[in-house]
Amino acid sequence: MSGQTEPQGRGDDQAGIAGDANNRERADVISRWSDHLVLLDAVEVGQVLPPHSLNCAGCGPDNPSGLGMQVIRTANGVGSTHSFGDGQVGAPGIAHGGAVALAFDDLFGFALYTVGTLAVTRSLTVEYQAPFRLHQPYKFNAEVVERTGRRLLLHADGWDSAGRKAGSADATFVVVESAHFAAAPPDHEVGGL
């Protein structure tokens, strides 16, 4: 039987059909998710914004190891009052610097609601002026400070309850289409919307 191709069995056809159905379902979830993100630019000041996804590491309510941040629309961007918990410990009594960076990055994701576009983090720089203590409230504010083509520049600050700046962050985000998220590996879960 050299040179001849054997016919494919029905199992391969069924796998292809199931794969197509999974891809369509995944594309539908991504489409609803991206629509959800870009249609929120008309949110009123003071209104709580919905999480990026139910399992988001920064704001997802269904992520047991996430930060669980809640973010509101402000006059100039977005804000959050957040306390780091025992799950984010670095040195004793202090939040891990990576957890603080996550809070800033997630807040920047919410700032995208103010420009009504999808974008991804290109770079993130965090400056720590003081330790972020566990179980202490910190007020975070973020805004888009410049937009040039597909490039967005963002800035955020974090303040302790006494009004002292504990940290700040600057980021560059790049505007993308929803197809960017569809390029993730098929076993990657998009969220629970």
C-alpha positions in Angstrom: 0.0 0.0 0.0 2.9 2.3 -0.5 2.0 5.7 -1.9 -1.7 5.3 -1.0 -3.4 7.2 1.8 -5.7 5.3 4.1 -9.1 6.8 4.6 -9.6 8.7 7.8 -12.0 7.1 10.3 -15.0 8.8 11.7 -13.1 9.4 14.9 -10.9 12.0 13.2 -14.0 13.7 11.7 -15.7 13.8 15.1 -12.6 15.3 16.7 -12.5 18.0 14.0 -16.1 18.8 14.5 -15.7 19.0 18.3 -12.6 21.1 17.8 -14.5 23.5 15.5 -17.3 23.8 18.1 -14.8 24.4 20.9 -13.1 27.1 18.8 -16.4 28.8 18.0 -17.5 28.7 21.7 -14.1 30.1 22.7 -14.3 32.8 20.0 -17.8 33.7 21.3 -16.5 34.0 24.9 -13.6 36.2 23.8 -16.0 38.4 21.8 -18.4 38.9 24.7 -15.4 39.5 27.0 -13.8 42.1 24.7 -17.2 43.8 24.1 -17.7 44.0 27.9 -14.3 45.8 28.2 -14.6 48.4 25.5 -18.2 49.4 26.1 -17.6 50.8 29.6 -16.3 54.2 28.7 -19.6 55.9 29.6 -19.5 54.6 33.2 -20.4 57.3 35.7 -17.8 58.7 38.2 -18.0 56.7 41.5 -19.5 53.6 39.8 -17.8 50.2 40.6 -16.4 48.6 37.5 -17.0 44.9 36.7 -14.0 42.6 36.9 -11.9 41.9 33.8 -12.9 38.3 34.2 -14.2 36.1 37.0 -10.7 34.5 37.4 -8.6 37.6 37.0 -5.6 37.5 39.3 -6.1 41.2 40.3 -9.9 41.6 40.4 -11.6 38.3 39.8 -14.1 37.4 42.5 -13.7 33.6 41.7 -9.9 33.6 42.0 -9.1 32.4 45.6 -5.5 33.4 45.3 -6.2 36.7 43.6 -6.2 40.2 45.1 -9.9 40.7 44.8 -9.5 44.4 44.0 -12.7 46.5 43.5 -12.2 49.5 41.2 -14.3 52.6 40.7 -14.4 55.2 37.9 -13.0 58.6 39.0 -13.0 62.0 37.4 -9.6 61.4 35.8 -9.4 57.7 35.5 -9.9 54.9 38.0 -9.3 54.2 41.7 -9.3 51.6 44.3 -8.8 51.3 48.1 -7.1 47.9 48.7 -5.6 46.1 51.6 -3.0 43.3 51.0 -3.7 40.2 52.9 -1.7 37.2 54.2 -1.8 35.6 50.8 0.4 38.4 49.4 3.1 38.4 52.2 6.7 39.1 51.2 8.8 40.0 54.3 6.9 39.6 57.6 4.0 42.1 57.7 4.8 43.5 54.3 3.1 42.9 50.9 5.3 41.2 48.3 6.6 43.6 45.7 5.2 41.4 43.0 1.7 41.6 44.5 2.0 45.4 44.6 3.0 45.4 40.9 0.0 43.2 40.2 -2.3 45.7 41.8 -0.8 48.5 39.7 -1.0 46.5 36.5 -4.6 45.4 37.2 -5.5 49.0 37.9 -4.0 50.1 34.6 -6.3 47.5 32.9 -9.3 49.3 34.4 -8.0 52.6 33.2 -8.5 51.2 29.7 -12.2 51.5 30.3 -11.8 55.3 30.1 -10.5 55.2 26.5 -12.8 52.3 25.4 -10.2 50.1 23.8 -8.4 46.8 24.4 -4.7 47.0 25.1 -2.0 44.9 26.7 0.9 45.7 29.0 4.1 46.4 27.1 6.2 47.6 30.0 5.6 48.3 33.7 7.8 50.2 36.1 7.1 50.3 39.8 8.8 52.6 42.3 8.4 51.7 46.0 8.7 54.7 48.3 7.7 52.8 51.4 6.7 49.3 52.3 3.1 48.3 51.6 2.0 46.9 55.0 -0.4 44.0 55.2 -4.0 44.6 56.3 -3.6 48.4 55.9 -5.8 50.3 53.3 -4.0 51.9 50.4 -5.7 54.3 48.0 -4.7 53.7 44.3 -5.4 56.0 41.4 -4.5 55.5 37.8 -5.1 57.3 34.5 -4.1 57.3 30.9 -1.8 60.3 30.5 -1.0 60.1 26.7 -2.2 58.2 23.6 -0.1 58.2 20.5 -1.4 55.8 17.8 -1.6 52.3 19.4 0.6 53.4 22.4 -0.9 54.4 25.7 1.1 55.8 28.5 -0.4 55.3 32.0 0.5 56.5 35.5 -0.6 55.4 39.0 0.1 56.2 42.6 -0.5 54.3 45.8 -1.1 56.2 49.1 -1.3 55.0 52.7 -4.0 56.0 55.1 -1.9 58.9 56.4 -1.7 60.4 52.9 2.0 59.3 52.3 2.9 58.0 48.9 4.0 54.4 49.2 4.6 53.7 45.5 4.0 54.8 42.0 3.9 53.1 38.6 4.2 53.9 34.9 3.3 51.7 32.1 3.1 51.5 28.4 0.2 49.6 26.9 -0.3 48.7 23.2 -3.8 48.7 21.7 -4.8 45.3 20.2 -7.8 43.8 18.6 -9.8 41.0 20.3 -8.2 38.5 17.9 -5.0 39.0 20.0 -6.7 37.1 22.8 -8.0 34.4 20.5 -4.3 33.6 19.7 -3.9 32.2 23.3 -3.4 28.4 23.5 -6.7 26.5 23.3 -6.4 25.1 26.8 -6.2 28.7 28.2 -9.4 29.7 29.9 -10.6 33.2 29.0 -13.0 33.8 31.9 -16.5 33.2 33.1 -18.5 35.7 31.2 
